[in-house]
Amino acid sequence: MRSKAISFVAKSGTGKTTLLENVIGELKRRGYKVGVIKHDAHQFDIDRPGKDSYRLTAAGADTMLITSPAKLALVKQHPESPSLDELLETYFRDVDLVVTEGFKKSGLPKIELHRKERSSTLICRGEDHDPTLLAVASDDQLDLDVPLLDLNNPAAIVDFMVSALKLGR
């Protein structure tokens, strides 16, 4: 069975990562196993030049797994970007919920973040009306066709997620 998943979307600088730190902490306090996928439109490298794992990948390893007693990291070369469904099926079967940051064009249910100081149009309610938008978390009063959540209240956002996604506990 695939884990349930939800995507948090917003324009850059809105505070997605900061909010997700708090949301994940709240989910963990409630006993949920949480996975995260962060979308990065740029090339990134989690390894550092000079480290053995970097050298092995640079030498041509298609898959390189580094492991310790506490965690592991997998570096896998992909000729093209894997689909979100493939990532969820392959790597997240052992969690209750996968929270993604980004993936604004995915079919996942979404919560969009909005800040008054940025006062820009919503991604999911602009020219492209996204039917997967569940709610907007904002520090402003907005007239919406979906619930408005308090951006500064991660516990209330988690309450909404648990209800909307029908997470058991």
Phi, psi and omega in degrees: 000133180282144177294154172288150182218151177215144181247135173259124183235150177183164174288154181305138178088005182276339178107029180302309184296318179298314178296317182296326174304315181287319178296315180297317177302319179293318177299318179296319178300330180272002174094011180275145170270124189240134171247157180225138170235123177254125177279131177232115182286348181256163173286140178225163176219122180276348182265161181242138176307139180098336178284149182303317182297321177296315181298320181291320176294316179296332179287346176123005179301129179283328177224131179224123180244126174247134185224151175221176179300336187258334183198172176220159177224134181247127174246115184233127179282136179233129176294331174215158185299130178292152178287158178299319178299318178298317179297315180297315181293321187278319192246354189231032180285343186259016180238161179278327185212137173251125177256126177249149175248115184104218180054044183296340180261006181283168176271008179290151170298147188228151165239124179260138177264142179218132176244136180304317183296336179268340178024054177253169179291154179285143178295314187273356179230023176270225180298324179259104180282110183269113182289349180274358179292120179270323185195167173238132174257120186216162172256018183229159174273121181235148175265109189230163174263006177229165180300145175257121181253154178281114181304332183263017180230079182302326180297319178292325177295318177295319176305314179298314181299314181301317180290310185295323182267358180055051177281129179282156172177000000 
